């Protein structure tokens, strides 16, 4: 399984995560299209956040950390609900996949 990004096939695992991270806008668009997601401004906000955390920490945050960070950075929105509206198939996983990142590790949750 893989995605065609700029005319080149990027390899992905059986869950659709890239084997090597790709931080390009084209990667996010190709993966989002495969996921049936039309990217809007808030999607790009989440993608940028996940990519930044991945680059700083070497991995993506779990859902609980995402909600906490978004609540602090962008108050006034119910981010727990909004993240599921943006990425309905587990925001921490689907968001990371759309962001062009490798598979998150760990159990998630806490």
MODELLER restraints for C-alpha pairs under 7 A, 6 or more apart:
rsr = mdl.restraints
at = mdl.atoms
rsr.add(forms.Gaussian(group=physical.xy_distance, feature=features.Distance(at['CA:1:A'], at['CA:11:A']), mean=6.52, stdev=0.5))
rsr.add(forms.Gaussian(group=physical.xy_distance, feature=features.Distance(at['CA:1:A'], at['CA:12:A']), mean=5.58, stdev=0.5))
rsr.add(forms.Gaussian(group=physical.xy_distance, feature=features.Distance(at['CA:1:A'], at['CA:13:A']), mean=6.53, stdev=0.5))
rsr.add(forms.Gaussian(group=physical.xy_distance, feature=features.Distance(at['CA:1:A'], at['CA:14:A']), mean=6.54, stdev=0.5))
rsr.add(forms.Gaussian(group=physical.xy_distance, feature=features.Distance(at['CA:2:A'], at['CA:9:A']), mean=6.14, stdev=0.5))
rsr.add(forms.Gaussian(group=physical.xy_distance, feature=features.Distance(at['CA:2:A'], at['CA:10:A']), mean=5.37, stdev=0.5))
rsr.add(forms.Gaussian(group=physical.xy_distance, feature=features.Distance(at['CA:2:A'], at['CA:11:A']), mean=4.53, stdev=0.5))
rsr.add(forms.Gaussian(group=physical.xy_distance, feature=features.Distance(at['CA:2:A'], at['CA:12:A']), mean=4.70, stdev=0.5))
rsr.add(forms.Gaussian(group=physical.xy_distance, feature=features.Distance(at['CA:3:A'], at['CA:9:A']), mean=5.40, stdev=0.5))
rsr.add(forms.Gaussian(group=physical.xy_distance, feature=features.Distance(at['CA:3:A'], at['CA:10:A']), mean=5.25, stdev=0.5))
rsr.add(forms.Gaussian(group=physical.xy_distance, feature=features.Distance(at['CA:3:A'], at['CA:11:A']), mean=6.81, stdev=0.5))
rsr.add(forms.Gaussian(group=physical.xy_distance, feature=features.Distance(at['CA:3:A'], at['CA:30:A']), mean=6.78, stdev=0.5))
rsr.add(forms.Gaussian(group=physical.xy_distance, feature=features.Distance(at['CA:3:A'], at['CA:31:A']), mean=6.85, stdev=0.5))
rsr.add(forms.Gaussian(group=physical.xy_distance, feature=features.Distance(at['CA:4:A'], at['CA:10:A']), mean=6.16, stdev=0.5))
rsr.add(forms.Gaussian(group=physical.xy_distance, feature=features.Distance(at['CA:5:A'], at['CA:26:A']), mean=6.19, stdev=0.5))
rsr.add(forms.Gaussian(group=physical.xy_distance, feature=features.Distance(at['CA:5:A'], at['CA:27:A']), mean=5.68, stdev=0.5))
rsr.add(forms.Gaussian(group=physical.xy_distance, feature=features.Distance(at['CA:5:A'], at['CA:30:A']), mean=6.41, stdev=0.5))
rsr.add(forms.Gaussian(group=physical.xy_distance, feature=features.Distance(at['CA:6:A'], at['CA:26:A']), mean=6.86, stdev=0.5))
rsr.add(forms.Gaussian(group=physical.xy_distance, feature=features.Distance(at['CA:10:A'], at['CA:18:A']), mean=6.99, stdev=0.5))
rsr.add(forms.Gaussian(group=physical.xy_distance, feature=features.Distance(at['CA:11:A'], at['CA:18:A']), mean=5.88, stdev=0.5))
rsr.add(forms.Gaussian(group=physical.xy_distance, feature=features.Distance(at['CA:11:A'], at['CA:19:A']), mean=5.91, stdev=0.5))
rsr.add(forms.Gaussian(group=physical.xy_distance, feature=features.Distance(at['CA:12:A'], at['CA:18:A']), mean=4.11, stdev=0.5))
rsr.add(forms.Gaussian(group=physical.xy_distance, feature=features.Distance(at['CA:12:A'], at['CA:19:A']), mean=5.22, stdev=0.5))
rsr.add(forms.Gaussian(group=physical.xy_distance, feature=features.Distance(at['CA:13:A'], at['CA:19:A']), mean=6.46, stdev=0.5))
rsr.add(forms.Gaussian(group=physical.xy_distance, feature=features.Distance(at['CA:16:A'], at['CA:97:A']), mean=6.91, stdev=0.5))
rsr.add(forms.Gaussian(group=physical.xy_distance, feature=features.Distance(at['CA:17:A'], at['CA:97:A']), mean=5.28, stdev=0.5))
rsr.add(forms.Gaussian(group=physical.xy_distance, feature=features.Distance(at['CA:17:A'], at['CA:101:A']), mean=6.71, stdev=0.5))
rsr.add(forms.Gaussian(group=physical.xy_distance, feature=features.Distance(at['CA:17:A'], at['CA:102:A']), mean=5.40, stdev=0.5))
rsr.add(forms.Gaussian(group=physical.xy_distance, feature=features.Distance(at['CA:17:A'], at['CA:103:A']), mean=5.38, stdev=0.5))
rsr.add(forms.Gaussian(group=physical.xy_distance, feature=features.Distance(at['CA:18:A'], at['CA:100:A']), mean=6.29, stdev=0.5))
rsr.add(forms.Gaussian(group=physical.xy_distance, feature=features.Distance(at['CA:18:A'], at['CA:101:A']), mean=6.13, stdev=0.5))
rsr.add(forms.Gaussian(group=physical.xy_distance, feature=features.Distance(at['CA:18:A'], at['CA:102:A']), mean=5.17, stdev=0.5))
rsr.add(forms.Gaussian(group=physical.xy_distance, feature=features.Distance(at['CA:19:A'], at['CA:102:A']), mean=5.72, stdev=0.5))
rsr.add(forms.Gaussian(group=physical.xy_distance, feature=features.Distance(at['CA:20:A'], at['CA:102:A']), mean=6.11, stdev=0.5))
rsr.add(forms.Gaussian(group=physical.xy_distance, feature=features.Distance(at['CA:21:A'], at['CA:100:A']), mean=5.52, stdev=0.5))
rsr.add(forms.Gaussian(group=physical.xy_distance, feature=features.Distance(at['CA:21:A'], at['CA:101:A']), mean=4.46, stdev=0.5))
rsr.add(forms.Gaussian(group=physical.xy_distance, feature=features.Distance(at['CA:21:A'], at['CA:102:A']), mean=5.52, stdev=0.5))
rsr.add(forms.Gaussian(group=physical.xy_distance, feature=features.Distance(at['CA:22:A'], at['CA:100:A']), mean=5.04, stdev=0.5))
rsr.add(forms.Gaussian(group=physical.xy_distance, feature=features.Distance(at['CA:22:A'], at['CA:101:A']), mean=6.45, stdev=0.5))
rsr.add(forms.Gaussian(group=physical.xy_distance, feature=features.Distance(at['CA:23:A'], at['CA:100:A']), mean=6.10, stdev=0.5))
rsr.add(forms.Gaussian(group=physical.xy_distance, feature=features.Distance(at['CA:27:A'], at['CA:100:A']), mean=5.93, stdev=0.5))
rsr.add(forms.Gaussian(group=physical.xy_distance, feature=features.Distance(at['CA:28:A'], at['CA:98:A']), mean=5.14, stdev=0.5))
rsr.add(forms.Gaussian(group=physical.xy_distance, feature=features.Distance(at['CA:28:A'], at['CA:99:A']), mean=5.27, stdev=0.5))
rsr.add(forms.Gaussian(group=physical.xy_distance, feature=features.Distance(at['CA:28:A'], at['CA:100:A']), mean=5.77, stdev=0.5))
rsr.add(forms.Gaussian(group=physical.xy_distance, feature=features.Distance(at['CA:31:A'], at['CA:98:A']), mean=5.28, stdev=0.5))
rsr.add(forms.Gaussian(group=physical.xy_distance, feature=features.Distance(at['CA:32:A'], at['CA:38:A']), mean=6.68, stdev=0.5))
rsr.add(forms.Gaussian(group=physical.xy_distance, feature=features.Distance(at['CA:32:A'], at['CA:98:A']), mean=5.37, stdev=0.5))
rsr.add(forms.Gaussian(group=physical.xy_distance, feature=features.Distance(at['CA:43:A'], at['CA:86:A']), mean=6.42, stdev=0.5))
rsr.add(forms.Gaussian(group=physical.xy_distance, feature=features.Distance(at['CA:47:A'], at['CA:95:A']), mean=6.63, stdev=0.5))
rsr.add(forms.Gaussian(group=physical.xy_distance, feature=features.Distance(at['CA:47:A'], at['CA:99:A']), mean=4.93, stdev=0.5))
rsr.add(forms.Gaussian(group=physical.xy_distance, feature=features.Distance(at['CA:50:A'], at['CA:60:A']), mean=6.09, stdev=0.5))
rsr.add(forms.Gaussian(group=physical.xy_distance, feature=features.Distance(at['CA:50:A'], at['CA:96:A']), mean=6.43, stdev=0.5))
rsr.add(forms.Gaussian(group=physical.xy_distance, feature=features.Distance(at['CA:50:A'], at['CA:99:A']), mean=6.94, stdev=0.5))
rsr.add(forms.Gaussian(group=physical.xy_distance, feature=features.Distance(at['CA:51:A'], at['CA:99:A']), mean=6.60, stdev=0.5))
rsr.add(forms.Gaussian(group=physical.xy_distance, feature=features.Distance(at['CA:53:A'], at['CA:59:A']), mean=6.90, stdev=0.5))
rsr.add(forms.Gaussian(group=physical.xy_distance, feature=features.Distance(at['CA:53:A'], at['CA:60:A']), mean=5.90, stdev=0.5))
rsr.add(forms.Gaussian(group=physical.xy_distance, feature=features.Distance(at['CA:54:A'], at['CA:60:A']), mean=5.01, stdev=0.5))
rsr.add(forms.Gaussian(group=physical.xy_distance, feature=features.Distance(at['CA:59:A'], at['CA:104:A']), mean=6.43, stdev=0.5))
rsr.add(forms.Gaussian(group=physical.xy_distance, feature=features.Distance(at['CA:60:A'], at['CA:104:A']), mean=6.10, stdev=0.5))
rsr.add(forms.Gaussian(group=physical.xy_distance, feature=features.Distance(at['CA:62:A'], at['CA:92:A']), mean=5.79, stdev=0.5))
rsr.add(forms.Gaussian(group=physical.xy_distance, feature=features.Distance(at['CA:62:A'], at['CA:108:A']), mean=5.22, stdev=0.5))
rsr.add(forms.Gaussian(group=physical.xy_distance, feature=features.Distance(at['CA:62:A'], at['CA:109:A']), mean=6.37, stdev=0.5))
rsr.add(forms.Gaussian(group=physical.xy_distance, feature=features.Distance(at['CA:63:A'], at['CA:91:A']), mean=6.85, stdev=0.5))
rsr.add(forms.Gaussian(group=physical.xy_distance, feature=features.Distance(at['CA:63:A'], at['CA:92:A']), mean=5.17, stdev=0.5))
rsr.add(forms.Gaussian(group=physical.xy_distance, feature=features.Distance(at['CA:63:A'], at['CA:108:A']), mean=6.96, stdev=0.5))
rsr.add(forms.Gaussian(group=physical.xy_distance, feature=features.Distance(at['CA:63:A'], at['CA:109:A']), mean=6.54, stdev=0.5))
rsr.add(forms.Gaussian(group=physical.xy_distance, feature=features.Distance(at['CA:64:A'], at['CA:109:A']), mean=6.47, stdev=0.5))
rsr.add(forms.Gaussian(group=physical.xy_distance, feature=features.Distance(at['CA:64:A'], at['CA:110:A']), mean=6.75, stdev=0.5))
rsr.add(forms.Gaussian(group=physical.xy_distance, feature=features.Distance(at['CA:67:A'], at['CA:79:A']), mean=5.72, stdev=0.5))
rsr.add(forms.Gaussian(group=physical.xy_distance, feature=features.Distance(at['CA:67:A'], at['CA:80:A']), mean=5.72, stdev=0.5))
rsr.add(forms.Gaussian(group=physical.xy_distance, feature=features.Distance(at['CA:70:A'], at['CA:79:A']), mean=6.55, stdev=0.5))
rsr.add(forms.Gaussian(group=physical.xy_distance, feature=features.Distance(at['CA:71:A'], at['CA:79:A']), mean=6.42, stdev=0.5))
rsr.add(forms.Gaussian(group=physical.xy_distance, feature=features.Distance(at['CA:83:A'], at['CA:91:A']), mean=5.92, stdev=0.5))
rsr.add(forms.Gaussian(group=physical.xy_distance, feature=features.Distance(at['CA:84:A'], at['CA:90:A']), mean=6.85, stdev=0.5))
rsr.add(forms.Gaussian(group=physical.xy_distance, feature=features.Distance(at['CA:84:A'], at['CA:91:A']), mean=5.83, stdev=0.5))
rsr.add(forms.Gaussian(group=physical.xy_distance, feature=features.Distance(at['CA:87:A'], at['CA:94:A']), mean=6.05, stdev=0.5))
rsr.add(forms.Gaussian(group=physical.xy_distance, feature=features.Distance(at['CA:87:A'], at['CA:95:A']), mean=6.14, stdev=0.5))
rsr.add(forms.Gaussian(group=physical.xy_distance, feature=features.Distance(at['CA:93:A'], at['CA:104:A']), mean=6.84, stdev=0.5))
